[in-house]
Amino acid sequence: MRTTVWPVAAALAEIESPGAERALVDVLRRRNWLVIAAAHRLFLRRGETGSDDLLIEALNREGNSTMADAFLNCGNARLADAGRAWAKKHGYEIWSVPPGPISLKWGGER
């Protein structure tokens, strides 16, 4: 199931559609960890207060090194700490990078 759900949820997170966004926000409320992890880019862009706890839980349950890297570089200190902890636990080395034109920022635009 993971192999099908992840790319679909990740694609929905990139669609600029109020309907897709509402559907994913509903998933956040229902705590579907796999879909939250796959759609983490949308939730980072939204940067809603209180969603960081759910994002950290999704990282720890269903996340991967790409998600941990996004957390480390998004500008949210709690998510950066969670990204570092996840990477250490899973034997990954991830790096902070200076902000650039393709950086994904907490509460920022694309």
Contacts in CASP RR format, 6 or more apart in sequence:
PFRMAT RR
TARGET T0000
AUTHOR 0000-0000-0000
METHOD contacts of the structure
MODEL  1
MRTTVWPVAAALAEIESPGAERALVDVLRRRNWLVIAAAHRLFLRRGETG
SDDLLIEALNREGNSTMADAFLNCGNARLADAGRAWAKKHGYEIWSVPPG
PISLKWGGER
1 34 0 8 1.000
2 34 0 8 1.000
2 62 0 8 1.000
5 34 0 8 1.000
5 35 0 8 1.000
5 38 0 8 1.000
6 34 0 8 1.000
6 37 0 8 1.000
6 38 0 8 1.000
7 38 0 8 1.000
8 38 0 8 1.000
9 24 0 8 1.000
9 27 0 8 1.000
9 34 0 8 1.000
9 35 0 8 1.000
9 38 0 8 1.000
9 39 0 8 1.000
10 38 0 8 1.000
10 39 0 8 1.000
10 41 0 8 1.000
12 20 0 8 1.000
12 23 0 8 1.000
12 24 0 8 1.000
12 39 0 8 1.000
12 42 0 8 1.000
13 20 0 8 1.000
13 24 0 8 1.000
13 38 0 8 1.000
13 39 0 8 1.000
13 40 0 8 1.000
13 41 0 8 1.000
13 42 0 8 1.000
13 43 0 8 1.000
14 41 0 8 1.000
14 42 0 8 1.000
21 42 0 8 1.000
24 35 0 8 1.000
24 39 0 8 1.000
24 42 0 8 1.000
24 43 0 8 1.000
25 46 0 8 1.000
27 35 0 8 1.000
27 36 0 8 1.000
27 39 0 8 1.000
28 36 0 8 1.000
28 43 0 8 1.000
28 51 0 8 1.000
28 54 0 8 1.000
31 54 0 8 1.000
31 57 0 8 1.000
33 57 0 8 1.000
33 58 0 8 1.000
33 61 0 8 1.000
33 62 0 8 1.000
34 58 0 8 1.000
34 61 0 8 1.000
34 62 0 8 1.000
36 43 0 8 1.000
36 54 0 8 1.000
36 55 0 8 1.000
36 58 0 8 1.000
36 62 0 8 1.000
37 58 0 8 1.000
37 59 0 8 1.000
37 61 0 8 1.000
37 62 0 8 1.000
37 63 0 8 1.000
37 64 0 8 1.000
37 67 0 8 1.000
38 62 0 8 1.000
40 55 0 8 1.000
40 58 0 8 1.000
40 59 0 8 1.000
40 63 0 8 1.000
40 67 0 8 1.000
40 70 0 8 1.000
40 71 0 8 1.000
41 70 0 8 1.000
41 104 0 8 1.000
43 51 0 8 1.000
43 54 0 8 1.000
43 55 0 8 1.000
44 55 0 8 1.000
44 70 0 8 1.000
44 71 0 8 1.000
44 74 0 8 1.000
44 76 0 8 1.000
44 79 0 8 1.000
44 104 0 8 1.000
44 105 0 8 1.000
44 106 0 8 1.000
44 107 0 8 1.000
45 104 0 8 1.000
45 105 0 8 1.000
45 107 0 8 1.000
45 108 0 8 1.000
45 109 0 8 1.000
45 110 0 8 1.000
46 107 0 8 1.000
47 76 0 8 1.000
47 106 0 8 1.000
47 107 0 8 1.000
47 108 0 8 1.000
52 76 0 8 1.000
52 78 0 8 1.000
52 79 0 8 1.000
55 71 0 8 1.000
55 79 0 8 1.000
55 82 0 8 1.000
56 78 0 8 1.000
56 79 0 8 1.000
56 82 0 8 1.000
58 67 0 8 1.000
59 67 0 8 1.000
59 68 0 8 1.000
59 71 0 8 1.000
59 82 0 8 1.000
59 83 0 8 1.000
59 86 0 8 1.000
60 82 0 8 1.000
60 86 0 8 1.000
63 86 0 8 1.000
65 87 0 8 1.000
65 90 0 8 1.000
65 92 0 8 1.000
65 94 0 8 1.000
67 86 0 8 1.000
68 82 0 8 1.000
68 83 0 8 1.000
68 84 0 8 1.000
68 86 0 8 1.000
68 87 0 8 1.000
68 90 0 8 1.000
68 92 0 8 1.000
68 94 0 8 1.000
69 83 0 8 1.000
69 87 0 8 1.000
69 94 0 8 1.000
69 95 0 8 1.000
70 104 0 8 1.000
71 79 0 8 1.000
71 80 0 8 1.000
71 82 0 8 1.000
71 83 0 8 1.000
71 86 0 8 1.000
72 79 0 8 1.000
72 80 0 8 1.000
72 83 0 8 1.000
72 84 0 8 1.000
72 87 0 8 1.000
72 94 0 8 1.000
72 95 0 8 1.000
72 96 0 8 1.000
73 80 0 8 1.000
73 96 0 8 1.000
73 97 0 8 1.000
73 103 0 8 1.000
73 104 0 8 1.000
74 80 0 8 1.000
74 104 0 8 1.000
74 105 0 8 1.000
74 106 0 8 1.000
75 105 0 8 1.000
75 106 0 8 1.000
76 106 0 8 1.000
79 106 0 8 1.000
80 96 0 8 1.000
83 94 0 8 1.000
84 94 0 8 1.000
86 92 0 8 1.000
87 93 0 8 1.000
87 94 0 8 1.000
97 103 0 8 1.000
99 105 0 8 1.000
END
